[in-house]
Amino acid sequence: MRAERFNWLIYTANVLFMVFALSILIWLKNQFVKDVERTMKETSALFTRSILGDPDNRHVRFEEWEERARGASHSQFIEDLVLSKVAQEDGKTREIVVYPFTYAARHGTASPSEDRSLRRVMLSDSEGPYGALYFALNLSSVQSVRIAIWTLAALLALALLALSTRLWTQERALTQTTVELEEKRRQLIRLERLALAGQLTANIFHDIRKPVLNIRHELESLGETLGNFAGASKGLRNIGDQVDLFFTMLRDLSLERFVRAQDEAEFVELPKTVEQACRLVQYERGAVKLTLESPPALPLVHAPPYRLIQVFSNLALNAYEAMSGKGELRIVMRQRGDRIEVVVADSGPGIPLELQSKIFAPFFSTKAEGDGAGLGLYISRQIVEELGGDIRLDSKDGLGAAFTVSLPIAAPRK
C-alpha cells in the first residue's frame, strides 16, 4: 500500500512539473513574440518621412537612414533589413529599394514584397504611406522554445494517457476485486452455516443414540416378557432390525468422531482409510459401481487419519456427483518407490481442458449456485501438500477424470 501511494506521488509530481515547465515555456514563447513585434515597431519608428522624403521627391538623406538601417540589422531578432521608399514615377506609385544598395544587383527587378521569408511593415503617417521596411527575422530562439513546448506537450499527453490508463486499470481491478470479495463473503457465510450444520449433525447423532439405545433395551425387555411370542412377532423383529441397522450405520460412518477428530498423526493403513471415506459419502453413490484395488502388503503412511478421510471422501463425492449416480468409480492403491499412490478414476464426463488449471483454486466450482462451496479440491490439495505429498489431475473431456494422490511412506517404527 505504501509503495502504491509512493508511486502515485511520483506520477503526480511528474505531471505537475511538466505542467509548470510547459506554462513557463509558453510564457517565454509569448514574450519572444512580443519582443519581436516591439523590435520591429521601434525600428520602424526610426525611419520617419523626414528621412526618406516625400513620395514625389527622389532626393533622400542616405547617410542618416543607412546608419539607422545598419544599426537595426544588428539587433537580437533582425538578421537583415530591406528599406524601400514610395516614389512617384510617370504618375504611378511604386516602391524603390534604397537599402541595401546591392539589392537590385542580387535580386534584379524582383520586389521584396514577393519574398515570403520577409516580414513587411509599412511606413506611414497622417499624410499617408511613404515607405516600407522588410525584416529578415532571426526566430531560432522562438523556434527552439516552440519545439520544447511541443515536445513537453507530447510528454505531458503521454503521461496523462499513462495515468488515465493506470487509473482505468486500477478501477477495473478494484471493481473486480469488490465483486470477488462480495462473492467470497457470501461463500464464507455459507461455509460457516455448513460448518455449524456439521457440528449440529454430530451432536444430533450423539444425542439421538441415547433414545434409540433405550428402545433397544425396551425391545429386549419386551422380548423376555413375551417369550416365544416375541419371536413370532414380525413387527417387533422388524423394529429390532432397524435399531441394529442404525447403530451399524453410526459405527461405520463414525461421523461424530470425524467432526471432532484432532489432527494427531498416526500410522495409517490406506485401504481401510479409503474404504471408510467411501462409506462416509455413500449416500451420493446411487448405482455407481465402486471398485477398490490394493496390494496385500501396502506400506503405512504417517498422517492424521481423518485428514486423509477428508481428502478421499472429497474425491469420491466429486466423482459420484460428476457421474450423476451411474457409472464406475475405480480406486487403485499402489507403491511407487518410497511413495504410495492412490488413483481415484471415474467414468464421468471429464473436466474440460480450459477448466483444469482452475480446478484446485479456492471457491472455484462448476456446480450451480448453492450446491457447492468450491473448496473441496483446494482443501484436499492443501492437506496432501502439508503431508509431504502431491495431487494431480489427468482428464480428457468426455473420457472421465483421474486424480492421483501421492504420499510418502512412513518411516519404520523404532
GIHURA-V804898 format. One record per residue. N is the residue number from 0. RES is the residue in one letter. PHI is phi in whole degrees, 0 to 359 (999 if undefined). PSI is psi in degrees with one decimal (none if undefined). OMEGA is omega as a letter, one per 20 degrees, with the letter a starting at -180 (* if undefined). Layout:
BEGIN
N_RES_PHI_PSI_OMEGA ; N_RES_PHI_PSI_OMEGA
END
This chain:
BEGIN
0_M_999_-43.1_r ; 1_R_295_-40.5_r ; 2_A_297_-40.7_r ; 3_E_295_-41.9_r ; 4_R_295_-39.3_r ; 5_F_297_-41.7_r ; 6_N_299_-42.1_r ; 7_W_296_-38.5_r ; 8_L_297_-40.9_r ; 9_I_296_-46.6_r ; 10_Y_302_-47.8_a ; 11_T_296_-43.2_r ; 12_A_298_-41.6_r ; 13_N_296_-44.3_r ; 14_V_297_-45.0_r ; 15_L_297_-40.0_r ; 16_F_297_-43.3_a ; 17_M_293_-37.3_r ; 18_V_296_-43.3_r ; 19_F_296_-46.5_r ; 20_A_297_-39.5_r ; 21_L_296_-40.1_r ; 22_S_297_-42.3_r ; 23_I_298_-44.2_a ; 24_L_295_-41.5_r ; 25_I_297_-43.3_r ; 26_W_298_-42.1_r ; 27_L_296_-41.6_r ; 28_K_297_-43.6_r ; 29_N_298_-38.0_r ; 30_Q_296_-41.2_r ; 31_F_299_-45.1_a ; 32_V_298_-42.2_r ; 33_K_296_-39.9_r ; 34_D_295_-38.9_r ; 35_V_297_-47.1_a ; 36_E_297_-40.6_r ; 37_R_294_-39.2_r ; 38_T_297_-45.1_r ; 39_M_296_-37.9_a ; 40_K_292_-43.8_r ; 41_E_294_-38.1_r ; 42_T_294_-40.8_r ; 43_S_296_-32.7_a ; 44_A_292_-16.7_r ; 45_L_285_-22.9_a ; 46_F_255_87.0_a ; 47_T_273_170.3_r ; 48_R_299_-32.8_a ; 49_S_295_-23.8_r ; 50_I_276_-46.7_a ; 51_L_279_-25.7_a ; 52_G_88_171.1_a ; 53_D_288_156.6_a ; 54_P_301_-33.0_a ; 55_D_268_6.3_r ; 56_N_248_110.6_a ; 57_R_282_-6.7_r ; 58_H_282_133.2_a ; 59_V_228_157.1_r ; 60_R_264_84.6_a ; 61_F_301_-47.2_a ; 62_E_299_-41.0_a ; 63_E_289_-50.4_a ; 64_W_286_-25.6_r ; 65_E_292_-40.1_r ; 66_E_296_-40.9_r ; 67_R_291_-38.0_r ; 68_A_295_-39.9_r ; 69_R_293_-37.9_r ; 70_G_295_-39.8_r ; 71_A_292_-30.8_a ; 72_S_291_-15.1_a ; 73_H_259_14.7_r ; 74_S_282_173.9_a ; 75_Q_297_-41.0_a ; 76_F_255_-5.5_a ; 77_I_252_117.1_r ; 78_E_274_-38.8_a ; 79_D_209_161.4_a ; 80_L_220_135.6_r ; 81_V_239_125.4_a ; 82_L_246_129.1_r ; 83_S_235_152.9_r ; 84_K_242_139.9_r ; 85_V_277_121.6_a ; 86_A_228_155.8_r ; 87_Q_260_122.6_r ; 88_E_225_124.2_r ; 89_D_55_37.0_r ; 90_G_77_6.8_r ; 91_K_242_149.5_r ; 92_T_263_127.7_r ; 93_R_216_161.5_r ; 94_E_266_136.6_r ; 95_I_239_122.0_r ; 96_V_287_122.3_a ; 97_V_249_-11.6_r ; 98_Y_208_132.6_i ; 99_P_283_161.5_a ; 100_F_291_-21.8_a ; 101_T_271_4.7_a ; 102_Y_298_-45.3_a ; 103_A_296_-35.7_r ; 104_A_293_-34.2_a ; 105_R_275_-32.4_a ; 106_H_242_-3.3_r ; 107_G_68_-137.0_a ; 108_T_273_1.7_a ; 109_A_295_134.5_r ; 110_S_277_143.5_r ; 111_P_298_-20.3_r ; 112_S_291_-16.8_r ; 113_E_276_-13.4_a ; 114_D_274_109.4_a ; 115_R_287_-13.1_r ; 116_S_281_-10.4_a ; 117_L_262_139.8_r ; 118_R_266_124.9_a ; 119_R_261_133.0_r ; 120_V_231_118.1_r ; 121_M_286_141.7_r ; 122_L_258_119.2_a ; 123_S_209_161.2_r ; 124_D_219_-161.5_a ; 125_S_295_-20.5_a ; 126_E_271_-8.3_r ; 127_G_120_-178.8_a ; 128_P_288_145.1_r ; 129_Y_225_-0.2_r ; 130_G_176_-173.5_r ; 131_A_207_147.4_r ; 132_L_247_134.5_r ; 133_Y_243_121.3_a ; 134_F_255_128.9_r ; 135_A_264_102.8_a ; 136_L_271_147.5_r ; 137_N_259_96.6_a ; 138_L_254_25.5_a ; 139_S_297_-39.0_r ; 140_S_293_-40.4_r ; 141_V_294_-40.4_r ; 142_Q_296_-39.5_r ; 143_S_298_-42.3_r ; 144_V_295_-39.2_r ; 145_R_297_-43.0_r ; 146_I_299_-42.9_r ; 147_A_297_-38.7_r ; 148_I_296_-48.1_a ; 149_W_296_-38.6_r ; 150_T_296_-47.2_a ; 151_L_292_-36.1_r ; 152_A_296_-38.8_r ; 153_A_294_-42.9_r ; 154_L_297_-40.1_r ; 155_L_296_-41.2_r ; 156_A_297_-41.5_r ; 157_L_295_-41.4_r ; 158_A_296_-43.1_r ; 159_L_294_-37.2_r ; 160_L_296_-44.5_r ; 161_A_297_-40.6_r ; 162_L_295_-42.8_r ; 163_S_295_-41.3_r ; 164_T_298_-42.4_r ; 165_R_295_-42.0_r ; 166_L_298_-43.7_a ; 167_W_296_-42.7_r ; 168_T_296_-45.0_a ; 169_Q_293_-35.7_r ; 170_E_294_-40.6_r ; 171_R_296_-44.9_r ; 172_A_297_-39.4_r ; 173_L_294_-41.9_r ; 174_T_297_-44.2_r ; 175_Q_296_-41.6_r ; 176_T_296_-40.1_r ; 177_T_298_-43.6_r ; 178_V_297_-43.8_a ; 179_E_295_-41.0_r ; 180_L_296_-38.9_r ; 181_E_296_-41.0_r ; 182_E_295_-42.2_r ; 183_K_297_-38.1_r ; 184_R_298_-45.1_r ; 185_R_297_-38.6_a ; 186_Q_292_-38.7_r ; 187_L_294_-36.8_r ; 188_I_297_-42.6_r ; 189_R_295_-39.4_r ; 190_L_296_-40.6_r ; 191_E_298_-38.7_r ; 192_R_294_-40.2_r ; 193_L_294_-40.4_r ; 194_A_297_-40.9_r ; 195_L_295_-40.5_r ; 196_A_297_-39.1_r ; 197_G_296_-42.2_r ; 198_Q_295_-41.9_r ; 199_L_295_-37.6_r ; 200_T_298_-43.3_r ; 201_A_298_-41.6_r ; 202_N_294_-38.8_r ; 203_I_296_-44.6_r ; 204_F_300_-38.5_a ; 205_H_293_-41.0_a ; 206_D_282_-35.1_a ; 207_I_286_-18.5_r ; 208_R_295_-32.1_a ; 209_K_295_-52.7_r ; 210_P_295_-32.9_r ; 211_V_292_-37.0_r ; 212_L_296_-37.7_r ; 213_N_294_-36.9_r ; 214_I_298_-41.6_r ; 215_R_298_-44.1_a ; 216_H_297_-40.4_r ; 217_E_295_-36.7_r ; 218_L_295_-41.3_r ; 219_E_296_-41.5_r ; 220_S_294_-40.3_r ; 221_L_295_-37.6_r ; 222_G_295_-39.9_r ; 223_E_294_-35.5_a ; 224_T_289_-42.0_a ; 225_L_276_-17.7_r ; 226_G_66_-133.7_a ; 227_N_297_-26.0_a ; 228_F_296_-32.7_r ; 229_A_296_-39.2_r ; 230_G_293_-29.2_a ; 231_A_276_-11.9_a ; 232_S_279_110.7_a ; 233_K_295_-36.0_a ; 234_G_295_-45.7_a ; 235_L_295_-38.4_r ; 236_R_295_-37.7_r ; 237_N_293_-39.4_r ; 238_I_298_-43.7_r ; 239_G_298_-40.1_r ; 240_D_296_-40.6_a ; 241_Q_293_-36.8_r ; 242_V_295_-42.2_r ; 243_D_296_-38.4_r ; 244_L_296_-39.6_r ; 245_F_299_-46.7_a ; 246_F_291_-31.4_r ; 247_T_295_-45.0_r ; 248_M_297_-42.3_a ; 249_L_297_-39.3_r ; 250_R_290_-42.1_a ; 251_D_291_-40.1_a ; 252_L_287_-33.9_a ; 253_S_49_41.0_a ; 254_L_295_-42.1_a ; 255_E_297_-43.8_r ; 256_R_293_-34.7_r ; 257_F_296_-43.9_a ; 258_V_292_-38.5_a ; 259_R_260_8.6_a ; 260_A_294_144.0_r ; 261_Q_268_153.0_a ; 262_D_277_64.1_r ; 263_E_256_124.1_a ; 264_A_289_141.6_r ; 265_E_222_167.6_r ; 266_F_278_114.7_a ; 267_V_248_136.3_r ; 268_E_270_112.2_a ; 269_L_299_-39.7_a ; 270_P_303_-41.8_r ; 271_K_291_-38.9_a ; 272_T_295_-44.0_r ; 273_V_295_-40.4_r ; 274_E_297_-42.0_r ; 275_Q_294_-37.8_r ; 276_A_298_-39.6_r ; 277_C_292_-37.0_r ; 278_R_295_-32.4_a ; 279_L_295_-29.4_a ; 280_V_245_23.4_a ; 281_Q_292_-16.3_r ; 282_Y_299_-22.3_a ; 283_E_260_0.4_a ; 284_R_292_-42.1_a ; 285_G_64_-129.5_a ; 286_A_261_18.6_a ; 287_V_291_133.4_r ; 288_K_278_120.6_a ; 289_L_255_127.3_r ; 290_T_234_124.2_r ; 291_L_248_125.8_a ; 292_E_235_128.8_a ; 293_S_209_141.3_r ; 294_P_292_160.3_a ; 295_P_296_-34.6_a ; 296_A_236_74.8_r ; 297_L_274_129.9_a ; 298_P_300_160.3_r ; 299_L_276_160.5_r ; 300_V_240_153.5_a ; 301_H_253_109.6_a ; 302_A_194_160.3_r ; 303_P_295_118.8_a ; 304_P_300_-38.2_a ; 305_Y_283_-14.5_r ; 306_R_285_-37.6_r ; 307_L_292_-38.2_r ; 308_I_300_-40.3_r ; 309_Q_299_-42.4_a ; 310_V_297_-53.9_a ; 311_F_285_-28.4_r ; 312_S_290_-36.5_r ; 313_N_298_-46.1_a ; 314_L_295_-42.7_r ; 315_A_294_-42.3_a ; 316_L_297_-43.5_r ; 317_N_300_-39.8_r ; 318_A_294_-44.7_r ; 319_Y_300_-45.0_a ; 320_E_292_-34.8_r ; 321_A_293_-33.0_a ; 322_M_271_-5.2_r ; 323_S_54_42.2_r ; 324_G_81_10.5_r ; 325_K_210_146.1_a ; 326_G_129_-154.4_a ; 327_E_221_133.7_r ; 328_L_245_119.8_a ; 329_R_242_120.6_a ; 330_I_245_116.5_a ; 331_V_245_126.4_r ; 332_M_250_134.7_a ; 333_R_206_160.4_r ; 334_Q_259_133.4_r ; 335_R_231_97.0_a ; 336_G_65_-125.2_a ; 337_D_265_22.0_a ; 338_R_226_158.0_r ; 339_I_246_131.8_r ; 340_E_250_137.0_r ; 341_V_239_114.5_a ; 342_V_257_118.8_r ; 343_V_253_102.1_a ; 344_A_242_132.2_r ; 345_D_242_166.1_r ; 346_S_256_27.8_a ; 347_G_282_-164.0_a ; 348_P_284_-8.2_a ; 349_G_81_177.7_a ; 350_I_244_124.2_r ; 351_P_303_148.3_a ; 352_L_301_-38.1_a ; 353_E_290_-15.4_r ; 354_L_260_-11.8_a ; 355_Q_295_-31.0_r ; 356_S_286_-15.8_a ; 357_K_256_-6.2_a ; 358_I_296_-26.8_a ; 359_F_262_5.6_a ; 360_A_285_145.1_r ; 361_P_295_139.8_r ; 362_F_68_9.8_r ; 363_F_272_128.0_a ; 364_S_212_141.9_r ; 365_T_265_1.6_a ; 366_K_277_166.6_r ; 367_A_292_159.2_r ; 368_E_303_127.4_r ; 369_G_91_-9.9_a ; 370_D_268_-8.8_a ; 371_G_191_147.9_a ; 372_A_273_-15.7_a ; 373_G_76_25.4_a ; 374_L_245_-8.8_a ; 375_G_302_-54.9_a ; 376_L_290_-35.9_r ; 377_Y_298_-48.5_a ; 378_I_294_-38.6_r ; 379_S_300_-43.8_r ; 380_R_295_-39.7_r ; 381_Q_300_-43.4_a ; 382_I_297_-47.7_a ; 383_V_297_-42.2_a ; 384_E_292_-35.8_r ; 385_E_295_-26.5_r ; 386_L_272_6.7_r ; 387_G_85_14.1_a ; 388_G_248_-165.9_r ; 389_D_209_160.9_r ; 390_I_227_135.5_a ; 391_R_222_159.3_a ; 392_L_245_138.1_r ; 393_D_229_111.1_a ; 394_S_210_145.8_r ; 395_K_233_135.7_a ; 396_D_304_121.6_r ; 397_G_91_-5.4_a ; 398_L_238_24.3_r ; 399_G_84_175.1_a ; 400_A_227_144.9_r ; 401_A_228_120.2_r ; 402_F_257_128.6_r ; 403_T_248_118.9_r ; 404_V_257_122.6_a ; 405_S_247_126.7_a ; 406_L_231_145.0_r ; 407_P_288_143.1_r ; 408_I_291_141.5_a ; 409_A_292_144.0_r ; 410_A_294_148.5_a ; 411_P_301_144.3_r ; 412_R_290_139.4_r ; 413_K_266_none_*
END
